[in-house]
Amino acid sequence: MAQEDYREYICSRVEGGCGFQVRAKTEDEVIEHAHMHQEMAHGVEESLSETGKKIKGKIRSVKADIT
């Protein structure tokens, strides 16, 4: 089984966060999904660029098994 690098955002790492997690190949994909989550689940009304800056600091690189 091979492993690939992914980017991961876990909402619980942010104050007031929840159990939402997203993993994607690129940081931009993670930011897009996390931003939508922040709007829908937490009522955040910031622009993508404002939220993206905050999210970017919480993104981690992870290895994931691929088949």
C-alpha positions as MATLAB code, in Angstrom:
seq = 'MAQEDYREYICSRVEGGCGFQVRAKTEDEVIEHAHMHQEMAHGVEESLSETGKKIKGKIRSVKADIT';
ca = [
       0.000    0.000    0.000;
       1.371    3.383   -1.004;
       1.084    6.670    0.836;
       0.512   10.154   -0.554;
       0.831   13.610    0.951;
      -2.400   15.423    1.730;
      -3.364   18.632    3.488;
      -5.756   18.386    6.418;
      -7.892   20.851    8.352;
      -9.683   19.878   11.570;
     -12.208   22.405   12.815;
     -11.752   21.438   16.462;
      -8.265   22.998   16.331;
     -10.000   26.383   16.134;
     -11.659   27.940   19.177;
     -15.346   27.057   19.119;
     -14.718   24.423   16.465;
     -16.460   21.112   15.926;
     -15.609   17.653   14.603;
     -15.505   18.675   10.921;
     -12.430   17.478    9.021;
     -11.338   17.872    5.432;
      -8.381   16.304    3.643;
      -7.368   17.179    0.080;
      -4.377   17.145   -2.240;
      -3.940   20.921   -2.265;
      -4.101   23.644    0.333;
      -6.491   25.628   -1.877;
      -8.987   22.737   -1.924;
      -8.828   22.439    1.854;
      -9.355   26.185    2.300;
     -12.343   26.178   -0.054;
     -14.086   23.314    1.780;
     -13.220   24.640    5.235;
     -14.498   28.106    4.296;
     -17.829   26.659    3.143;
     -18.032   24.708    6.398;
     -17.327   27.831    8.456;
     -20.131   29.688    6.657;
     -22.714   26.906    6.872;
     -21.988   25.405   10.286;
     -20.697   28.381   12.245;
     -22.284   31.381   10.504;
     -18.938   32.969    9.631;
     -19.538   35.798    7.169;
     -15.948   36.692    6.299;
     -14.660   36.678    2.743;
     -12.745   33.669    1.467;
      -9.478   35.618    1.678;
     -10.089   36.615    5.320;
     -11.147   33.147    6.428;
      -8.464   31.547    4.261;
      -5.706   33.306    6.186;
      -7.002   31.883    9.468;
      -7.590   28.413    8.030;
      -4.170   28.292    6.380;
      -2.466   28.494    9.772;
      -4.367   25.403   10.926;
      -3.638   23.163    7.920;
      -1.297   20.241    8.498;
       0.467   17.929    6.066;
      -0.493   14.294    6.548;
       0.230   10.972    4.883;
      -2.726    8.886    3.725;
      -2.818    5.323    2.455;
      -3.990    4.911   -1.118;
      -5.004    1.726   -2.832;
];
